[in-house]
């Protein structure tokens, strides 16, 4: 048995939140499950504990965390695990694997609850209920620190100075909202460096999604007014904003300023679109999250709606793991704790059932939010209707999940989860290029959907601008040509088959950076991107590394159906571009200098070559000799002669 020095938990906020005394206790023994050995190890720990609040971690023989729990009284709570007959089968299995414990004392039970959630998210113990989707949720950020603040999507720690609005259920819901907000408020979305380089408006100004402050088309005062309206709209005052725009539109029309009236009309339509795209009516709800639970077939699904300022910012289904014989209310409480470790709690959390230790949860969430947070079960009115809709969505989402087995639908759903997409992609575009030391360079786009490859939409790009062996430059050219055309053909993205739901790039960090920067320069930041590159042990294990636009990297298990599917997409693009490159090389090999002579078709070219043998001899032939070639008229002979002897 050993005791470590006092310290802080791994979470960087721990030092601010907890005043701890930390100790580790271990009992050596076999790694094989042994109930008696586990009980002995726990009893050794109980001897040293005091009736203080804190968090305990059960460890196996290797030191891996089996379970994380919190307690009002550590001594009483941990001692319960020695009463084997009172434990469920699941807990008995856990105790049989336990060979040590780590204890952290806290100042209060609420602090212990928060620390428990931190440890669960960090260690992912097999005997805790786990929120499977623990990636960061996206926010809209109106970033400050510039004369003309930028509207942008944000994930992760909220360190940048500015106003944050969220969470949104998915990147897709953020992107849709930002697109509409750009139409409504004409705020810039470009990076500061791109902003500083502009000497003329970009395409976003031309399609009325930006006010072009970069080139002085709007002054700071006018831009600040748009910014204030955007903050009011996102803060829940959408009705007042719409009323102001409608009044301005009527005044412009009365003054016969029809151009301004048309612009205001388009902005009003964008506001209506944002509200019309909301799947639920959240009027009068304010800031609230709504959670409803459904269970069937031994699985649990939880549906969450996110409402801010009376506007629905999306909904998401969660399917927690390790729910086993855990009570449904306990599962919901555990999911909420882990969810709000990542997301700031709103003022109101609506649930469909009583939660254990609900007052303690409210205290913990209030400490996180630094203001009062209330948990309640809605009984009437709009909140009750909202909960009923969340419950229906939870049941439907769980039914869909149970209906999916090893089919393509399941693979596509898991693909969307792995790549953090808003929904299953209906159109996937895969890009690759091929060349030999920069020569005969060709780019290719392959298209796939849920039902397979869409071969009549494949496209080839003859690379023109990239030089030498510049793979990144080639990818930039392909992306610029592809998406410039898409923005001209369908700037509002209303047509099917023009814009992809996912872009898959054959390459690594460099290719990803090239594509991301190219699209950013075009004002496109909402097309999901992923790059697939061979991993460090590709030949032996078949591993691939997936590069995200924000620099993150992910890998999939070697036998994952999603990995096989993505590899198949990449391989199809590789096959197609190699074929296009070979065809281009073949044409180049069989090409003749005679092809460059205007008015010389295949038949006359063949006649000249049969008569003279080689193109060089045709070039050197006299005019009289050319006229004697069968099938070549005097006028054609003159054309050939003049082409090679233009200088006289």
Buried (B, 14 or more C-beta within 10 A) or exposed (E): BEEEEEEBBEBEEBEEBBEBBBBBBBBEBEEEBBBEBBBBBBBBBBEBBEEBBBBBBBBBBEEEBBBBBBBBBBBEBBBEBBEBEEBEEEBBBBBBBBBBBBBBBBBBBBBBBBBBBBBBBBBBBBBBBBBBBBEBBBBBBBBEEEEBBBBBBBBBEEEEEBBBBBBBBBBBBBBBBBBBBBBBBBBBBBBEEBBEEBEEBBBBBBBBBBBBBBEEBBEEEEBBEBBEBBBBBBBBBBBEBBEBBBEBBEEBBEEEBEEBBBBBBEBBEBBEBBBEEBEBBBEEBBBBBBBBBBBEEEBBBBBBBBBBBBBBBBBBBBBBBBBEEBEBBBBBBBBBBBBBBBBBBBBBBBBBEEBEBBEBBBBBBBBBBEEEBBBEBBEEEBBEBBBEBBBEBBBBBBBBBEEBEEEEBBBBBBBBBBBBBBEBBBBBBBBBBBBEEBEBBBBBBBBBBEEEBBEEBBBBBEBEEBEEEBBBBBBBBBBBBBBBEBBEEBBEEEEEEBBBBBBBBBBBEBBBBBBBBBBBBBBBBBBBBBBBBBBEEEEEEBBBBBBBBEEEEEEBEBEBBBBBBBBEBBBBBBEBBBBBBEEBBEEEEEEBBBEEBEEBEEEBBEBBBEBBEEBEEBBEBEEEBBBEBEEBEEEBBEBBBEBBEEEE
